[in-house]
Structure formats: C-alpha cells, structure tokens
Amino acid sequence: MTGDWRTDRIGACLRGENPTVLRRLEAGFAVIGDVQFLPGYSVLLVDERGVQRLSDLPRAKRLSFLSDMDRLGEAVERACRQLDPDFRRVNLEILGNTDPYLHAHVWPRFEWEPTELVGKPVWLYPREWWSDERFRLGRQHDVLRNAIGSAVDRLGSMD
C-alpha cells in the first residue's frame, strides 16, 4: 500500500481511494491501522475535513461519532476474541496530538504482549515497531480485516 492517500486520509476515504477502509459508518470511516503489531488495531476517521476536535461537531453528529467508535470497538473485540484466544480487551482513545483531524484509536490488547508493556499505553511500544516492515498492514491481514468488517455489519443490523 503506497500512494498519496496517506497525506489526505479523510479525502481519500470520501473519494473511495483509501485502501484501509473497512466500512462507512454514520459519522466516519472505520479503517484498519497501517501498523499491526497489535493485530486488529483500527481507527475511526471523522467524515468531514477540517474537524479537529470532537467539540467541533454539532451535538447530534458528535453522538453519532461516539456511537461509531463504540461499534468499531466492539467489532474489533469480537473479531480478535474469535481469532486469538489470548485477546484481553480493547482500549479506545481520542487523542489528537499528532494528526490534525478527529479520529479515535481502537487498540486490541493481548496476554502475549511483553510483560513490561501489557498494562501500559500502546504509545510506549518501541518507536521502531511503528515502521517495522513485519508489522505493516498487508494481505496477511485479510482474514482479520474481513472478521472486523463482518462484526461491524452484524452490530449495525442489531440497532
């Protein structure tokens, strides 16, 4: 996966050019993360350019975004529990310290994580893991992508 879509992730989603998109949700796009050292890592991207903070959205859309975050979080949980018996939990985060657009991180956590990191924030993982080729999203993650997407679909039909 290469190309300009990374420089404008939201625009690429809106144009149908972002290859990480799992599903279009009510207030955003569910995407699988570029890096998969914690398999199932996903992100919810807001569907409007220029929105930097949750508080930039009108209340109804803000609640939709949070509902989408909940739905994606539960989908990642269901998929990871199904595919890895060592799945522990999901961490949900809206940080906004690096990328200038509203997004929410969905991090699955596992029993097999290094002892010194398992109970700590994901951001403490070694910097080199974030760009390590062995953790880069690729075809080897197709089963995981399909499992998360299917779980998103099932949860949407339960509304």
Secondary structure, 3 states (H helix, E strand, C coil): CCCHHHHHHHHHHHCCCCCCEEEECCCEEEEECCECCCCCCEEEEECCCCCCCHHHCCHHHHHHHHHHHHHHHHHHHHHHHHHCCCEEEEEEECCCCCCCCCEEEEEEEECCCCCCCCCCCHHHCCHHHHCCHHHECCHHHHHHHHHHHHHHHHHHHCC
